Every structure is written in C-alpha cells, then in structure tokens.
C-alpha cells in the first residue's frame, strides 16, 4: 500500500511579520496570491531544522529556480537594450548584475534580512547580514514571484530594482563602455568622439563629476560619477543606449 506524500508544515508569520511583508509588497507594487510561497522564499534551512518542518519547506529550491529566471530576464534585457554590445561584454555585464554582492546589496536596500525566517543560532551569529544568505533570498523571491505571478511580474520587479541600476550606470566600473562606443563609431564611420567634464557637484569630500560625450560635436549623452573617468564611462553608456534606440 502506497503511503500518502508528506504535507509541508505551514509557515506561521506573526502579525508584525505579516505587516512587514505587506509593506515590502506595497513598496514594490507587487502582490502574491499564495502567501505560503512568499513566506517560503524567506525561509532559511536553519529555521526549518529548528521547527522540524519538512526538508523541502526552506527556500533552496526556489533559489535554484530564481537563479535561472533572473539570468534569463537579465539576458533578455541586455540583448534588447544594448543593440551594439558584443556577446562577451553582455556576458561580463550580466555576471556583474547577478553576482552575490550585487544581489545582496539589493536585498539590503529593501530590508530582506528583517523578513527572513531564521533559526535562533543563525540569527544570533549575524545570519541576517550575511551576503550569501541575502543573495539567496533575493533569488528565491524571484523564483516565488515567477511561480505565483509569471514572467511579467518578475520583469516589473526587476525594472524597479536591477534594470534601474543598469540604466543609472551602477556597473560602469566593470564595463568599458568607452571602448564599446569607440568600436561602434569605427564600424559606422560616425566620426570623432570627444569627452568633456561640464560640471562638478557636491562638497569637496564627496565630489561628483558630470561628463558629456559628443560625436562630431553632437551631444550624445551625459553621465555622473565619483571620478572623471567613471563619469565618462557612464556618459559613453548613455550614448550607446541613445544610438541603440536610434537604430530600432
């Protein structure tokens, strides 16, 4: 006689915990139809072990799924957004976007650590602030959102978090947009590229530079950075986006 499959234990969230989840979803303009799926995305294995829940009640399977969904979404975004970017550069940028420090930073921005169901021992030893745990939760949240709401909802979430960081030049330190712009101009015989620092902002201890890039005297983009070099890289990124849009 076959035994019936063991049911998962429900994750019980306190009223305060539920309120925090509601605040997060409201901030992200998202909703979940399955609260248990949402809670599971934030359930660490230490909590499952401590509460004697079934082994598959933690977020590890959702993390596995979310990792693949995130990589696909970012790949599609880069492919569509940067028409002039070669495959090798897209791979490098995607790696920077989905790496542990990047995802952990996003999780910290939205206080994901405060929402995690964590075992007492893990909590006491600073588990809520560990980058690896936070990055895993971010991926698990993407996986849960995909199962609950589909790919459109995932892209909506990523527009407010990941894609926005790409648009604002957060990854210019790992990408050589100036070289990409130079190669694009050489391929299309567009003319000469010039960079100029057109403004400096902020106090002396926290100075930001504004760079402008022009092709044959026509302004193509402006960028802001903590150094003149990073500002120029951001300006080159904006120019590439502008030129890509023109070619659509």
C-alpha positions, -999 to 999 in steps of 0.1 A, spaced: 0 0 0 15 34 -10 19 60 17 5 94 10 30 122 4 40 141 35 25 176 36 46 206 42 42 223 75 27 258 71 49 287 79 32 308 105 41 345 104 34 368 133 11 398 128 42 421 128 59 398 103 28 398 80 27 436 82 64 439 71 57 416 41 27 438 32 49 469 34 75 453 11 50 443 -15 34 477 -14 68 494 -19 75 472 -49 39 475 -62 35 437 -62 11 412 -48 11 375 -40 -19 351 -43 -1 324 -23 13 338 10 29 305 18 50 307 -14 61 342 -4 70 330 31 89 300 18 111 323 -3 122 339 30 126 307 50 162 296 58 171 260 63 181 267 99 145 277 107 132 246 90 155 224 110 147 241 143 109 239 138 111 203 125 94 213 92 96 190 62 130 193 44 116 210 13 100 238 33 130 261 30 139 284 1 166 264 -15 145 250 -44 130 285 -50 166 299 -51 175 273 -77 146 284 -99 150 321 -92 187 320 -103 177 307 -137 147 331 -141 169 360 -131 197 351 -155 172 347 -184 154 381 -177 187 400 -174 200 383 -206 168 394 -225 170 429 -211 207 433 -221 201 418 -256 172 442 -262 186 473 -246 222 473 -260 220 465 -297 256 473 -302 271 453 -273 290 422 -283 283 388 -267 314 389 -245 306 423 -230 269 412 -224 282 381 -205 305 403 -184 278 428 -175 253 400 -167 278 384 -144 282 418 -126 245 422 -123 237 388 -108 267 382 -87 264 378 -49 275 413 -38 251 429 -63 221 408 -52 229 411 -15 231 449 -19 196 449 -34 183 427 -7 197 451 19 181 481 2 147 465 7 155 451 41 150 415 31 171 404 60 145 416 85 119 393 69 138 361 69 126 332 90 159 322 106 169 297 133 179 313 166 215 302 164 219 315 129 202 348 139 225 353 170 256 349 148 247 376 124 230 355 97 206 382 86 235 403 74 254 376 55 258 384 18 254 348 7 221 344 26 207 377 14 216 369 -23 200 335 -19 168 351 -6 167 376 -34 169 347 -59 143 327 -40 119 358 -41 123 360 -79 115 322 -81 85 326 -59 72 356 -78 76 337 -111 56 308 -98 29 330 -83 25 358 -109 46 348 -140 73 364 -160 56 398 -165 56 403 -127 92 393 -124 102 419 -151 81 445 -133 101 438 -101 134 438 -119 126 471 -136 124 488 -102 155 470 -88 180 455 -112 173 472 -146 172 506 -129 207 501 -116 219 492 -151 203 524 -165 219 546 -139 254 533 -146 259 513 -114 281 488 -133 303 512 -153 333 501 -131 332 466 -146 324 476 -181 345 495 -207 317 515 -224 342 540 -238 358 512 -259 324 499 -270 315 534 -281 347 538 -300 342 504 -317 307 513 -327 318 547 -342 345 530 -361 321 504 -375 296 530 -386 321 557 -396 302 582 -374 331 605 -368 352 618 -338 343 612 -302 351 639 -276 345 639 -238 342 670 -216 336 675 -179 308 700 -179 300 703 -142 312 694 -106 286 688 -79 286 682 -41 311 691 -13 348 686 -17 348 654 3 320 639 -18 326 654 -53 307 642 -83 316 649 -119 293 654 -149 308 643 -182 294 649 -217 302 628 -248 298 642 -283 302 627 -317 312 653 -344 301 680 -320 266 665 -314 259 657 -278 251 620 -273 249 615 -236 258 627 -201 270 607 -171 277 613 -134 305 596 -114 327 600 -83 357 603 -107 361 619 -141 368 585 -156 337 569 -142 316 599 -153 330 595 -188 322 557 -188 286 565 -177 283 591 -205 295 566 -230 269 541 -217 242 567 -222 255 574 -257 253 537 -266 218 535 -253 208 565 -274 224 552 -305 208 518 -300 174 534 -298 180 554 -330 188 521 -348 155 504 -337 
